[in-house]
Amino acid sequence: QSALTQPASVSGSPGQSITISCTGTSSDVGGYNHVSWYQQHPGKAPKLIIYDVTNRPSGVSNRFSGSKSGNTASLTISGLQAEDEADYYCSSYRSSRTLVFGGGTELTVL
Amino acid sequence: QLQLQESGPGLVKPSETLSLTCTVSGGSISSSGYYWGWIRQSPGKGLEWIGSIYHSGTTHYNPSLKSRATTSVDTSKNQISLKLRSVTAADTAVYYCAAGVVLEAFDIWGQGTRVTVSS
C-alpha cells in the first residue's frame, strides 16, 4: 500500500516554528480523524506525540500541535529547541481497518 | 506501566520463516484492553505497519504483507508473536512491537529487534 507523503526534510532555527505536512487521500487522512504523529531520535523507538489529529498524550510538550485540512494533516512545532531535532512520521487509519505511515521527515535545528 | 521487549533471531535465511516474540510486563495482555502491533523499519527507511491484534484475537494486516504475516497472542505467557513467511533481503529491518488503546495510535513501544535476512 502506498505511504502518506511527507517532505523529506525541514529545518528551522531555535525559537522559530516549523510545520510538517502529511498528504494522503480521502481513504485515509481525509476520511478519518485518526492521524497520529511520532518523533524518532536516532537509534531510538518512535514516540507518539499527537493522536486523533490534534490530541497530545500526557507528558508531551504543548509546543507540538496538529491540524488537518482535507487530505493533508500538519504537525507544527513552536519555539523550536535543539532537542526537537529528529525524524517525524505521520500515520493514518485507512479504510478496511488498516494503518499507513508517511515516509518520514528529518527535522534539522540550525 | 506496560513495557514491551522484542526477541528473536538476528539472522534468518532467505525463504525461511521469521519468528519474533514480544514479551509484555507491567500488565496483563488479556485485561489491558490494548491493541498490539508490529511495525518495522528497513535500514535508512521509514516505518511500515505490519499488523495488529486485539487481546480477543482479532487481527488486521497490511495488505502488502497479509499473505505472509501472522500475529497471535499467548495470554498464558503474556506474549505476542509475529511470523513472517518466505522472507527475502527486503525483509531486513528493525522490528518493533507496540501497543495502543486504539488501533490507530501506538503510545507504548519496545526497543526494537534487528533482523537481517541473508544466507
Interface residues (C-beta under 8 A of the other chain):
Chain A: Q1 A3 Y32 H34 S36 Y38 A45 P46 K47 L48 Y51 D52 P57 Y89 S91 S92 Y93 S96 R97 T98 L99 V100 F101 G102 G103 G104
Chain B: G37 I39 G46 L47 E48 W49 S52 H60 Y61 N62 P63 S64 Y96 G100 V102 L103 E104 A105 F106 D107 W109 G110 Q111 G112
